[in-house]
Each structure stands twice: as structure tokens, then as C-alpha cells.
Amino acid sequence: IVPNYRMIDKTSKEMSDAYIPFLIKCAKYLLEKNQKPFILVHEGDKDFELAQIIKNEINEINIIQETDPLKIKGILGACEGTIGSRFHGLVSALSQGIPSLATGWSHKYQMLFNDYGFSGGLMDVKMSDEDIKLKIDLIIEPESREAIKNKIIINSNRLKELSQQMWDEVF
């Protein structure tokens, strides 16, 4: 789980108030499903404060704090899935074929998930508990997880090829 303080200061009061309870629900459901969630903090003190609030509610969850982008990418690449709001963390996960769910404060999250062919990976912090569980099941149940992973990898390879073509043109 990768929190982002921007979900507090860049959203409406209604969304801001729902954000931490939403992340707590996600973490609790992951634990209920025998997953091993942790909180990855890689953008400052405000994100760490959010992680601490979640940890205070769920003692079993660990916090990992990292600033090195290559280490962050390695951590995310070793995950079975991610739930996040930090844009660069989502890019790091998706580009490595890691099924991810996201909630964001900007249109760029929708565009990112469209690029990877998984627009269904977007979540709303105000969605019902049942809908949260259905979304999380998508990335933890083996059959749906594998289908999503394959789609993400195909699109990741396509995006890397487009990027290479662009750089070839530049040079």
C-alpha cells in the first residue's frame, strides 16, 4: 500500500475524510485474505504520517520507508500487487507487470491505467466495502491476477517500444 498525502490536500473534504478509512479497509481485507500487506512510504514526512495512522489501527502491518527510486522500484517489482495513490509508485509497479489498484486526485491516474489496459484498476475512496473487496480480489485471486498481469505486460512492452521509437527519432 503506497499512500499519498495529496489525497488529503488536493481533494474535496469528503474524499479527504474517506481516504485513510479506505486504506485501512484495504489493508484489513488483505490481512483477512491471508496476504502480507505493508505500507511503502517514498515521498516525505506527510506520507509517513499517513502510514503511522494506518499502523496505529492495524498493528500487524509494517511500514517501509525508502527514498532511493531504484530500491523503490525493486520493492514494488517483488510484490504480488499494489494499492496506491503515489503516481510514480504506480508507474514503477505497472511497468514491471505488477497488478495494481489506485485511487488518485488527478486525471493522470485514469490516463495511466488506460495506457496499461487496466482502467478497472481505479478505485474510489467512497466505494462500498463490497466493491473494495471485489477490486482487491481481482489482483489477489490467481486466475484474474494472471489475466491482469498478462494484459499489463503486453501494454508495458508496447509502451516501452513506443518510448524507444521516440528516442530513436530524437537521436
Secondary structure, DSSP 8 states (H G I E B T S, - for coil): -B--THHHHSS-HHHHHHHHHHHHHHHHHHHHTT---EEEE-SHHHHHHHHHHHHHH-TT-EEEE---HHHHHHHHHTSS-EEE--HHHHHHHHTTT--EEE--SSHHHHHHHHHTT-GGGB--TTS-HHHHHHHHHHHHSHHHHHHHHHHHHHHHHHHHHHHHHHHHHH-
